[in-house]
Amino acid sequence: MNRRDFSKNMLILGLGAQAGCTVNMSKVDIDLGNYYEEPAKKLPIRKFDVVVAGGGTAGVVAAIAAARQGAKTALIEVKGYPGGTVTEGGTALHSFYNLWKAFPGVEKRQVVRGIPQEIIDRLMKLGGTSGHAEMSKGYNYDSVCTCIDTEMYKLVTFEILVEAGVFVCVNTLLAGAIMDGSRIRGVIVESRSGREAFYAKSFIDCTAYGDLAAYAGAKYSEPNDYPVVNSIGVANVNLERLHDFLEKHDAINQLAKGRRSGRDGQIVRIEGTAARLPGDFGKGASRIGMSMVTTTVHDNYFMFIKLNFKMPVSPTDRDEVAKAELELRKRQFRAIELFREYIPGCEKAFIARTSPKLCIRRGRLITCDYDISHEDVIEGRHFDDEIMVYGFHDSAPRYQIKDGGTYGLPYRALCVAGIENLLAAGMLITSDHRAHMSTRNTVCCMGQGQATGTAAALCAKENCGTRELSYGNLREALVKGGVYFES
Ligand SMILES: Cc1cc2nc3c(=O)[nH]c(=O)nc-3n(C[C@H](O)[C@H](O)[C@H](O)COP(=O)(O)OP(=O)(O)OC[C@H]3O[C@@H](n4cnc5c(N)ncnc54)[C@H](O)[C@@H]3O)c2cc1C
């Protein structure tokens, strides 16, 4: 049973992600009919060519790409570091490769290169990644496992942003949009240095939640079609003993060996079927929405154990999110108890890392000029305005891209409908849940980042809206930036 089936079975049983919230919190109602009128205020202005909102998975790459095109670029990130969900939520970066191992005879190819690969190269030099470790079990899901040291990722991406000349505003909240008809003139940002207006020619929304698009009046919906998660890093564990225990119970679904603590050929990814294990581990895991896929680049450490919780409403609801934050932290505590009690080598395990806030797989869904469909993805369709290709599907082996190939992401899919100078990259595009199970993955988001950063910079240079940009010029710049196309 793979991790998708595991989650699905838990849902069928009404357990795990669906299990009820055990948190009750006090409520304070809005004083209906009463308002405080905020006084108008003069804000200082800074001027840029490109503003990127959100310094996460896609936003980091977008800002680097824009600055390398010569654009004066600002990156606005509410946390104290760049990296976003790639450093907080997932298990491995899916995927730089096509699914060649599941389709005998299909050529192995690295389909995402450019800036995303450059980040991996930098991490490799510091011992901060497993490299593209080939899966020896479970390769009908992904051919490789690329896992990272999440803390090094934050450092390395911060350094590359600074080297590229990006004005990096961490600890800064994007709080509004200044509109001029259907064109964004600027954004309002808030930090402890005060409230400011950042003007620019082109904008990119990489906030995952679609905050900038929503402030700009773009059309959006909130599908609330995934559980929310706070994954944990667990230390003081022995991967070899975990492996032997899972093997003894015929419970290993996925296995990859790569670089760990400076040595090659070490276990860096292992997935087990909790239900096959003796005792109440399986039942306990399903009650707290825990999936047992772990990756690591260090001895004695599992990078991510995921605890899923399905919220009753969209994760844009502050008060429901507060409840979910506490619920997830209770589940984390239970998870560590389960590991200590049942898994050999984990008797003294402890939580070494949590995400600063719960992670989402989807917040707002922003309407763009084109909506990538399930058929586009699994049929491996290509487009005459495509800006990258991609070959991974998170619901594999149920859904795979045809013949282990790739599909293309059209530039139109990143142009926010109704706004002249706004692009979007990351988990906030693609309405069909099945297609989104592909486009939302980290490496796809990073590729979208490189495309939107490059496009926004070219638009600023040519003083044009996103739809007037010459595709020929964009493609030429992307190829120069190392982006791979199939033809
Ligand atoms: C639990 C979980 C597990 C996953 N597992 C995997 C996996 O194993 N492999 C894989 O490839 N993918 C995985 N994914 C999917 C993938 O990690 C995400 O879809 C992807 O990282 C999203 O990238 P993004 O750039 O859209 O958003 P993010 O990386 O979340 O970036 C958004 C950034 O915007 C910032 N921000 C938001 N609002 C504002 C604001 N108003 N002002 C300033 N800054 C703001 C945030 O702080 C954040 O840094 C997983 C996702 C989750 C949640």
The ligand as an SDF file (V2000), in Angstrom:
LIG
                    3D

 53 58  0  0  0  0  0  0  0  0999 V2000
    2.3610   18.5590    4.1410 C   0  0  0  0  0  0  0  0  0  0  0  0
    2.7890   18.7210    2.7430 C   0  0  0  0  0  0  0  0  0  0  0  0
    3.5510   17.7290    2.1840 C   0  0  0  0  0  0  0  0  0  0  0  0
    4.0010   17.8560    0.8990 C   0  0  0  0  0  0  0  0  0  0  0  0
    4.8220   16.8900    0.3930 N   0  0  0  0  0  0  0  0  0  0  0  0
    5.4630   17.1250   -0.7620 C   0  0  0  0  0  0  0  0  0  0  0  0
    6.5150   16.2700   -1.1680 C   0  0  0  0  0  0  0  0  0  0  0  0
    6.8870   15.3150   -0.4910 O   0  0  0  0  0  0  0  0  0  0  0  0
    7.1230   16.5570   -2.3540 N   0  0  0  0  0  0  0  0  0  0  0  0
    6.7540   17.6120   -3.1250 C   0  0  0  0  0  0  0  0  0  0  0  0
    7.3540   17.8250   -4.1820 O   0  0  0  0  0  0  0  0  0  0  0  0
    5.7510   18.4320   -2.7570 N   0  0  0  0  0  0  0  0  0  0  0  0
    5.1290   18.2280   -1.5800 C   0  0  0  0  0  0  0  0  0  0  0  0
    4.1490   19.0780   -1.1560 N   0  0  0  0  0  0  0  0  0  0  0  0
    3.7080   20.1580   -2.0370 C   0  0  0  0  0  0  0  0  0  0  0  0
    4.6730   21.3140   -2.0590 C   0  0  0  0  0  0  0  0  0  0  0  0
    5.5170   21.3160   -0.9210 O   0  0  0  0  0  0  0  0  0  0  0  0
    3.9420   22.6510   -2.1250 C   0  0  0  0  0  0  0  0  0  0  0  0
    2.8370   22.5950   -2.9890 O   0  0  0  0  0  0  0  0  0  0  0  0
    4.8860   23.7240   -2.6380 C   0  0  0  0  0  0  0  0  0  0  0  0
    6.0390   23.7610   -1.8180 O   0  0  0  0  0  0  0  0  0  0  0  0
    4.1640   25.0540   -2.6610 C   0  0  0  0  0  0  0  0  0  0  0  0
    5.0330   26.0560   -3.0820 O   0  0  0  0  0  0  0  0  0  0  0  0
    4.5080   27.5550   -3.1490 P   0  0  0  0  0  0  0  0  0  0  0  0
    5.6480   28.3570   -3.6550 O   0  0  0  0  0  0  0  0  0  0  0  0
    3.2080   27.6010   -3.8650 O   0  0  0  0  0  0  0  0  0  0  0  0
    4.1730   27.9460   -1.6390 O   0  0  0  0  0  0  0  0  0  0  0  0
    5.1320   28.0940   -0.3840 P   0  0  0  0  0  0  0  0  0  0  0  0
    6.3900   27.3330   -0.5570 O   0  0  0  0  0  0  0  0  0  0  0  0
    4.3050   27.8080    0.7970 O   0  0  0  0  0  0  0  0  0  0  0  0
    5.5130   29.6270   -0.4130 O   0  0  0  0  0  0  0  0  0  0  0  0
    4.6300   30.6600   -0.0630 C   0  0  0  0  0  0  0  0  0  0  0  0
    5.4150   31.7010    0.6920 C   0  0  0  0  0  0  0  0  0  0  0  0
    4.6780   32.9120    0.7650 O   0  0  0  0  0  0  0  0  0  0  0  0
    4.8000   33.4510    2.0560 C   0  0  0  0  0  0  0  0  0  0  0  0
    3.6150   34.2870    2.2620 N   0  0  0  0  0  0  0  0  0  0  0  0
    2.3210   33.8980    2.2450 C   0  0  0  0  0  0  0  0  0  0  0  0
    1.5100   34.9540    2.4060 N   0  0  0  0  0  0  0  0  0  0  0  0
    2.3050   36.0420    2.5150 C   0  0  0  0  0  0  0  0  0  0  0  0
    2.0490   37.4380    2.6890 C   0  0  0  0  0  0  0  0  0  0  0  0
    0.8010   37.9160    2.7480 N   0  0  0  0  0  0  0  0  0  0  0  0
    3.0940   38.2750    2.7810 N   0  0  0  0  0  0  0  0  0  0  0  0
    4.3820   37.8030    2.6990 C   0  0  0  0  0  0  0  0  0  0  0  0
    4.6720   36.4920    2.5320 N   0  0  0  0  0  0  0  0  0  0  0  0
    3.6490   35.6240    2.4370 C   0  0  0  0  0  0  0  0  0  0  0  0
    4.8700   32.2290    2.9540 C   0  0  0  0  0  0  0  0  0  0  0  0
    5.4460   32.5290    4.2050 O   0  0  0  0  0  0  0  0  0  0  0  0
    5.7140   31.2740    2.1190 C   0  0  0  0  0  0  0  0  0  0  0  0
    7.0930   31.3940    2.3810 O   0  0  0  0  0  0  0  0  0  0  0  0
    3.6650   18.9870    0.1340 C   0  0  0  0  0  0  0  0  0  0  0  0
    2.8750   19.9870    0.6990 C   0  0  0  0  0  0  0  0  0  0  0  0
    2.4410   19.8620    1.9940 C   0  0  0  0  0  0  0  0  0  0  0  0
    1.6260   20.9450    2.6030 C   0  0  0  0  0  0  0  0  0  0  0  0
  1  2  1  0
  2  3  1  0
  2 52  2  0
  3  4  2  0
  4  5  1  0
  4 50  1  0
  5  6  2  0
  6  7  1  0
  6 13  1  0
  7  8  2  0
  7  9  1  0
  9 10  1  0
 10 11  2  0
 10 12  1  0
 12 13  2  0
 13 14  1  0
 14 15  1  0
 14 50  1  0
 15 16  1  0
 16 17  1  0
 16 18  1  0
 18 19  1  0
 18 20  1  0
 20 21  1  0
 20 22  1  0
 22 23  1  0
 23 24  1  0
 24 25  2  0
 24 26  1  0
 24 27  1  0
 27 28  1  0
 28 29  2  0
 28 30  1  0
 28 31  1  0
 31 32  1  0
 32 33  1  0
 33 34  1  0
 33 48  1  0
 34 35  1  0
 35 36  1  0
 35 46  1  0
 36 37  1  0
 36 45  1  0
 37 38  2  0
 38 39  1  0
 39 40  1  0
 39 45  2  0
 40 41  1  0
 40 42  2  0
 42 43  1  0
 43 44  2  0
 44 45  1  0
 46 47  1  0
 46 48  1  0
 48 49  1  0
 50 51  2  0
 51 52  1  0
 52 53  1  0
M  END
$$$$
